[in-house]
Amino acid sequence: MSKVFALSLFCLCSIAALSDIRADTRPDSHAPIGVMGDHVHKKDEWMLSFRTMTMSMQGNLQGTISLSPEEIVQTQVNGFAGMPMQPANLRVVPTKMTMQMQMLGAMYAPTDRVTLMAMTSYKNIEMDHITFMGGMGTQRLGTFTTKTSGLGDTQVAALIKLGGDTGVSWHGTLGLSLPTADIEETDTILTPMNMRPTVRLPYPMQLGSGSFDLISGLTYSNHGADHRAKLGWGSQWRSVWRVEENSENYRLGDEHQLSSWVSYIVAPSVSLSGRLTYMYKGNVRGKDGQIMAPVQTADPNRHKRQRVDVGVGANWILPNENYRLGLEFAVPIWQRLSGPQMETDWGLSLGLQWSPSA
Ligand SMILES: [Cu+2]
């Protein structure tokens, strides 16, 4: 109870002192928590962070049009048709997918110009499916769920300050994604012939890219060039380039993301944010010879996707100023999928950052 009292007192005092906020202790000096590598640090500052992200997908789209499982098996051609034992149309339809990712990150600035960051992750992925009986028709045979979990890929990057002044900053990002995740995950499936083999799972169920990937980006942020300004904004471009083929003879699609946000300080230690994000992800190039099934997720040509998300979030600097909490919830307002593919319903990011020198 005394903590709640102390907290309330702190909030009141802070509100009284609103005009004295320093630029680097403004809650909006960090972007919404879903933005990666959004800020740089001053020489010898370091920071540790823990984030958890949940993404939920349900139902299927072809382009921008929703398709039911029955429509999919009646109209969508199996990418492996013509090969032994492969039906003409898709026969297994994913209906729901949940991905949870725990991320552990560290940042350190050896100089005022360069901030180094490293981040690794742990993933839990789950996908529900319906299997239709035999080679054609719309009779449902049953359902099954596949699950994978383990270490994800690890990113290392340098954030290079390009310019800026009090409260205004430009920085470039140059990084590498290291293939620390397993891409040979297996689980038991239900086939249209009513068998339950254990097979290598399709691309979205694998835990990483299997390749060394390049990361590039550019970030602009403006938070409090005028100390009394309550409004802040920023923008970030970020791409992941799959520059090499992995050990299983494929590369995941490149990813490009353009994100812009505005923030508003509602209390000295709390800012609220709104964000608009455009995302592009390409098809799988090449293919894993062990991934073959009459299901959309196994088809290298059914992974290209574009999406626009709207996000709302909050940043909160905890009373001792060394800790920050961030929360962001995002829903797509538009998505176009080279499908059928599962459509994204929502994403939630939560993060805790700790910096002894904040
Ligand atoms: Cu940081």
Boltz pocket constraint, residues with backbone or C-beta under 6 A from the ligand:
constraints:
  - pocket:
      binder: B
      contacts: [[A, 39], [A, 40], [A, 41], [A, 47], [A, 107]]
      max_distance: 6.0
